[in-house]
Amino acid sequence: MPETRRIVSFLPSATEMACALGLSDQLLGITHECDYPPQIMGKPVVVRNVLPIESMSQAEIDVAVTQRLRDGQSLYRVEEALMQDIAPDLILTQDLCQVCAPSGNEISQLLTSLPSKPQVLWLTPKSLEQIFDNLRELGEATGRSEMAETLIADGQARLAKIESVTRALVSRPRVFCMEWMDPVYCCGHWVPEMVRMAGGLDKLGREGADSVRIRWDDVLEWKPEVLIVMPCGFDLEKTFKEAQRLTAYPGWDDLPAVRNGCVYAVDANSYFARPGPRVIEGTELLAHLLHPELFEWRGPANAFRRLV
């Protein structure tokens, strides 16, 4: 494959991967949600939300998203004229979650409007290993295989360092990672794996599978000793603000995590929701929150905040 590509990313995680591989200059189009790393600011935005989610509550977002998907409508608008001007030869997207980015049929329709047919790299991971595989695939597609392998080896070594400590734990705290608050969703895909590596046990999570809506009673019955609020698509400030509503949920004060002061809001966008390089830091953050006596947090101070 040629080293110089005209790349468009439909995923914040893919944007992060491309920049980690030193491809920021070749990245000619991004989404409205791409906010990291800083050097991508000001790049042309080729994908935007249809819904005004910034001004909507979690319950309103859930209802609107469910209705649009039920009606077969997209959640995104692709700027076709801009895409035609860019004429990308590589598009980075996914077919994992219709809520996360344009996928499937939308991409097929877009390709018919472009002057030449680009390569499409489908990044659809369900585990940490598959995230590494995606990084490897992007490296191969852009002539950056050696750099990709270096990044993968570094990430695997950092995860192994955590597991070398947590593997010896006699007991693990019961954890609940909440990927949505209204309605309540458990965590899925790679996040339960991150919890396990970090020395926790989240029996409500679905490792390698979609996060799903669950009953609040399920959380009460699980009695988590650590509760981590990580709504998909939210940064720390928005998560902390929305999480204040949890105190009104029935039985909230009886949860061991609440009584022990182990309820945390985290920057889900940076460390958990996006299957990119920073899930390694997310696992390190989880290890610190679950076992502060064993793991220090050396990352940004605004990565998490204690709720109670």
N, C-alpha and C positions, 0 to 999 in steps of 0.2 A: 504494500500500500504506500502511496506517496506520503511524505512527512507533512507537507503543507495541505491543510484541508480548510474548507469554508464551513465552519461548524455552527449549527443552531441547536440550542438546548431548550427542550420543553420541560425540564426538571431542575429544580434547585440543587438536588443531589448530584445530578450529572454535571451541572455547572461547576460545583465544587470539585468533582473528580477531574474535570478538564483543566481547571486552574492548578490543581495539585500536580498535574502532569506537565505544567508549563505551557498550556495551550491558550492562555487568556487572549493573546493577540489574534488567534485564529477563531475565537468565539465571536461571531458577528450578530447573534440574536439570542435573547434570553427571555425568561418569563417575568411577569410583574412581581412574582414572589422571590425571585433571585436577589439575595441581599448579602451574599458572602462568596468569596472574599472581597475586600474593599475595591480591588482593581476592576471589578465588573460594573461598578456604578456608572451610569451614563450610557451603557450599551443599549442598542435598539431593543425595545420590548415587542416581541412578536406574538405573545400569548397573554390574554387578560381574562379575569373572572367575568362571568355574566352576572352573577349575583353580587350585591353590595354587602359582602360579608363583614366588612369593617364596622358597619353600623347595625349589625344583627346580633341577637342573642344566640346562645348555643341551641336553644330549643327551636328558634326561628330558622337557623341554618339547617338543622336536622330535617325539619318539615319541608323546607324549600328544596333541599338536595334530593330527598326521597321522592318528591313529586316530579321533579325534572327527570330523574333517572327512570321513574315509572313511565313517564310520557315519552321516553326515548330521546329526550333533549340533552344537549351538551351543557356542561358547566363552564365551558371555556369558549372564547372567541379568538380565532387565529387571524392575525393580520395578513391576509393573503397577498395584498399588493406589496407589502414590505418583504414578505418571503420571496416574491418573484424578483424583487430588486436585489436581494441578497444572493439568490440562486445558490443555496447551500449544496454541498456535495456530501454532507454528513449531518443527519438529524439524530439527536439523542432524545429518546422518549421511553415510555413504559406501557405495559399492558396489564399492570397489577391491580390498579385502583382507578376507577373512573372519576373519583373525587380529586385525585392528585395531579392529573395532567391529561391533556388530550391523548386519546388512545384509539386502538382498533380502527373502526370505521372512519373516525375523524381524520386519521392520518392518511388512509386510503384516498379519501376525497381530496385532501390537500395535495397529494402527489400528482393528481391529474391536472392541477392548475400550474405546476411549476415548469419552467422552460426545459429543464432536464431532470431526469429521475435521480435523486440522491440515494446514497446508502442510508438505511435506517438501522440504528443500533437500538434494539429493544432491551432496556435494562429493567428486569422484572425479578428482583431478588426476594427471597423469603427467609433468608438466613444470613448470618455474618459471612459464612464461606462464600455464598453466592454474591454478596457485595464485593468481596475480593475478586471473584470471577469476573464481575462487571468491570472492575478497574483494569483487570488483565485484558479483557476484550477491547476496551477503549484504547489501551496502550497499543495493542496489535493493530487497531484500525488507524492509528495516527503516527505509527513509527516510534512510539515511546515505550516499547515493551520493557526495556531495561529499567527505566525509571519506575514503571508500574510494579515490576517485581521487587524493587527496592522498597517501595511504599508498602507493599503487601507483607514483605518479610518484617518490616518494622512494626506494622500493626499486629501481626501474629505474635511477635515477641512480647509486645506490651500486654496482650491478652493472656499469654502464657504466664507472664509474671504475676498477674492477678490470680490466675487459677492455681498457681503453685502455693499460694497462701490460703485461698478459700477451700481448696481440696482437703485440707487438714482440719477444717472446722468440725467440731463435735455436734453443734446444732446450728440451724439456719433460721433467721427470723422469717415469720410469715409476712409476705409483701403483697400489696395490691398496687399495680400501676394502672391508673385511670386515664384512658386515652380520650375520653369524652365525659362530660359531667351531666349534661341534660339533653337526652337520656344518658344513663351510665353505660360506658363501654369498657370492656377489659382490654388489655394489650394483646397484640398479636405479632406475627411474623418474627422478626429478629429480637424484639424487646424481651420476651421471656427468656431467651437464650442469654441475653446480656445480664438479666437478673440472676440466672443460675450461675454464670461465671463469676458474678460479683459476690456470690455467697448468700443469696436469698432464695426463697421458695414462694412462687406465685402460682398457686394451683388454679386460679381463675384465668390466667393467661393462656393463650393458644399458640404454642411455639410452632412456627412454620405455617401458620394459617391466619386467615383474616381476623382482625379484632371484631367482636360482635357485641350487640346490645345484651346486657344482663340485668337481672333484677337487683335493686339495691339490697334486698333481703339476702342475696347471695354474698354480698360484701359483709353484711352484718354477721352472717353465719361463718364466714371464713375468719373473722376476727383478726385482720391484719395488724401486725406490730409495727410496720412501717407502711405508710400510705404516700405514694408519689403521684402527684397530679401533673399529667403531661398531655394535655389535649392537642391533637394533631393540628398543625398549622399555627400554633400559638407560641409567642415568645414569652419570656418570664413575666414581664409587666402585665400583659393581658391575662396570662394564666393566674397570676396572684390576685388580680382584681376579680376575675370570674369565680375563683375558688372560695371567695368569702361566702358565697351562697351555700356552700356545703354544710355550714354550721346549722342550717335550718333543716337538714335531712333528719328524719326520725332515727333515733338511736346513735346519732353522731357522737355525742359525749361519752357513750359507753364503749366506743372502739378503743382497743388497747393502744393503737397508734396515737389517738388523740390524748388519752390519759398520760402517755409517756412522752408527749411532745415530739413525736416523730412523724409529723405530716409536713411534706415539702412540696412546694411548687417548683418546677424546673423549666428551663428553656427548651421546650420540646423541639422546636424548629432546628436548633443548633445541634442537639445531642442525641435525639431519639427518633423523631418522625421521618427524617430524611436518611435514606440508605446510602450515605456517603462516607468520606474519610473520618468525619468527626464522631461516628458511633464508637470509635475506640475511646475517645475522651468521655463519651457518655457512659461506657462501661466503667471507666475509672471513677467517674462521678458517682455512679451507683455504689461502687465498692466503698467509697468514702461515706455515703449516706447510710449504708447498711452496717458498716464496720469502721466508724471513725477512729477507733483505737488502733486499727491495723493499717488504714490507708489515709494518707493526706490528700487534700485536693489542691493541686498547684495551678489549676486553670483559672479563668476569669471569675471574679467575685460575683458577677451577675448571672452565673449559671444556675443558681438555685436560691431559694429563700424559704426559711421555715415558716409554716403557716400557724402552727400551734406548738 
